[in-house]
Amino acid sequence: MKITNNHNGPLGLSDGTILPPGEATQVVNWNDLKKNAVVKGWLDAGILTAAGGSNAPQVLLLGSDLLPSQVHLVDDVAVALGDVVRRAHETSGLSIEAWNELDSTIREAKLADAVEQLRSEAIAAAEVKKAAAPNSGATGAGIDKDALIARAKELGIDAKGNWGVPKLQAAIADAEKAKAGAGNPGGEAQS
C-alpha cells in the first residue's frame, strides 16, 4: 500500500519505515501498521493518506508548524500531533474549511490550548491511578482520597467525604471530559 505523509516533516513508522513529507511511499506491512494507535490518529487527522482509500477528495486539517509529531504531556505520556489537531478542531466548533483558513498564529494558539487540556487530563489520570494503586497503605489511601476530593472540588464537583475512590475517580473523569469538551467555545484566540 502506498502511504502519503501530509505533514511538513518526515514521520517514522514502528517498523522503521520513514515517510518523507509529500511523497507516496510503499509500506509492505501496512495491514499490521494501520492498527497502531498513533498511525490511526495520523490517518484520522489526515496526516497520513493511504492510496486506494476513498475516491472522494479528502480535505485535510492543517496542523502545526511548531509542535513535534509526538507531544509530551507528563511523565511518560505523549500524544500524537494528529490527536492534538483533532481535539483542537473539535473544540473550536469550526468546519474543516474554516479551521484551515485560520491565521496560523490563532491555529497554533488553539493547538496549544488543546495540549494544555490533554496535559490536564493526563495529570488527573495519573493522580487517579496513583490513588487507586493497590499497594497504598491505610495512611496513603487517606491522603490519596483527600487528593481526589480536592481535585473533584477544583472541577466543581460537590464531592462528599463518604464517596469511595471509584466514585471519585468516575466523577473526576466525567468532569475532565466535560471540561475538555467545553474548551474554548468562543473560537477566539486567548492572549
C-alpha positions in Angstrom: 0.0 0.0 0.0 1.3 3.5 -0.8 1.1 5.9 2.1 1.5 9.7 1.8 2.8 11.8 4.6 0.9 15.1 4.6 2.9 16.6 7.5 5.6 19.1 6.9 8.3 16.8 8.2 9.3 13.1 7.9 7.4 10.6 10.0 8.6 7.2 11.2 6.5 4.1 11.5 7.1 1.4 14.1 8.6 -1.0 11.6 11.4 1.6 10.8 9.8 2.9 7.5 10.4 6.6 7.2 7.7 8.6 5.3 9.1 11.7 3.7 6.7 14.7 3.6 4.5 14.9 0.5 5.7 11.6 -1.1 3.8 8.3 -1.6 5.9 5.6 0.0 5.3 1.9 -0.4 4.7 0.3 3.0 4.8 -3.5 2.8 3.1 -4.5 6.1 0.5 -1.7 6.2 -2.3 -4.0 7.3 -0.4 -4.5 10.6 0.8 -1.0 11.0 -2.6 0.7 10.4 -3.8 -0.9 13.7 -1.3 1.1 15.7 -3.0 3.8 17.8 -0.5 6.5 16.6 -1.0 5.6 13.0 -4.8 5.5 13.4 -4.5 9.1 14.9 -2.4 10.2 11.9 -4.9 8.7 9.5 -7.9 10.2 11.3 -6.3 13.6 11.3 -5.3 13.4 7.7 -1.6 13.5 8.4 -1.3 10.2 6.5 -3.3 9.2 3.5 -3.5 5.6 2.2 -3.7 5.1 -1.5 -6.7 3.1 -2.6 -8.8 4.7 0.1 -11.9 6.7 -0.5 -12.3 8.1 -4.0 -13.8 11.3 -2.7 -11.4 14.2 -2.4 -10.3 14.4 1.2 -10.0 17.8 2.9 -7.2 17.7 5.4 -7.0 19.6 8.6 -4.0 21.9 8.8 -1.8 21.1 11.8 1.2 22.8 13.4 4.5 24.1 12.1 5.7 24.3 15.7 4.7 21.1 17.5 6.5 17.8 17.1 4.9 14.7 15.8 4.7 13.3 19.4 3.7 15.9 22.0 5.0 15.1 25.6 2.3 15.7 28.2 3.5 14.4 31.5 6.0 11.8 32.8 6.0 9.0 30.1 2.7 10.1 28.5 2.8 11.5 24.9 0.1 12.0 22.3 0.3 12.1 18.5 0.1 15.5 16.9 -2.9 14.3 14.9 -4.7 13.7 18.2 -3.9 17.3 19.3 -5.1 18.7 15.9 -8.3 16.7 16.1 -9.0 17.8 19.7 -8.4 21.5 18.9 -10.5 21.3 15.7 -13.4 19.6 17.6 -13.2 22.1 20.4 -13.2 25.0 18.0 -16.5 24.0 16.5 -15.3 25.2 13.1 -15.7 23.4 9.8 -12.6 21.9 8.3 -12.5 24.8 5.8 -12.9 27.5 8.4 -10.2 25.8 10.5 -7.8 25.7 7.6 -8.5 29.4 6.9 -7.5 30.5 10.4 -4.4 32.6 10.7 -1.6 30.3 11.7 -1.0 32.2 14.9 -4.6 31.6 16.0 -4.4 28.0 14.9 -1.2 27.5 16.9 -2.9 29.1 20.0 -5.8 26.7 19.7 -3.4 23.8 19.4 -1.5 25.0 22.5 -4.9 25.1 24.3 -5.6 21.5 23.3 -2.2 20.4 24.5 -2.9 22.0 27.9 -6.3 20.3 28.1 -4.7 17.0 27.3 -1.9 17.6 29.8 -4.5 18.4 32.5 -6.4 15.2 31.7 -3.1 13.2 31.8 -2.2 14.7 35.2 -5.6 14.0 36.6 -5.4 10.4 35.2 -2.0 10.0 36.9 -3.4 11.2 40.2 -6.4 8.9 39.9 -4.1 6.0 39.0 -1.8 6.8 42.0 -4.8 7.0 44.3 -6.1 3.6 43.1 -2.8 1.9 43.5 -3.4 -1.4 45.3 -0.3 -1.2 47.4 -1.1 2.1 49.1 -1.4 1.6 52.8 -4.2 2.9 55.1 -2.4 6.2 55.6 -1.6 6.5 51.9 -5.2 5.7 50.9 -6.5 8.5 53.1 -4.1 11.0 51.6 -4.9 9.9 48.1 -8.6 10.1 48.7 -8.2 13.6 50.1 -6.3 14.5 46.9 -9.1 13.1 44.9 -11.7 15.0 46.8 -9.6 18.2 46.4 -9.3 17.6 42.7 -13.0 17.0 42.4 -13.7 20.3 44.2 -11.4 22.1 41.8 -13.5 20.7 39.0 -16.7 22.0 40.7 -17.9 18.6 41.9 -19.7 18.5 45.2 -17.7 15.5 46.4 -18.7 14.0 49.7 -16.2 12.6 52.2 -18.2 9.3 52.2 -17.7 8.8 48.5 -15.5 5.8 47.6 -12.4 6.1 45.5 -14.1 4.6 42.4 -17.0 7.1 42.6 -14.5 10.0 42.9 -12.5 8.7 40.0 -15.5 8.4 37.8 -16.8 11.9 38.7 -13.3 13.4 38.0 -13.0 11.6 34.7 -16.5 12.8 33.7 -15.7 16.4 34.7 -12.4 16.3 32.8 -14.2 15.1 29.7 -16.9 17.8 30.0 -14.2 20.4 30.7 -12.2 19.4 27.6 -15.4 19.3 25.5 -16.4 22.8 26.6 -12.9 24.0 25.6 -12.8 27.5 24.0 -16.5 27.9 22.9 -16.0 31.5 21.6 -13.5 30.3 19.0 -11.3 33.3 19.7 -7.6 33.1 20.4 -6.6 33.7 24.0 -3.8 36.0 24.8 
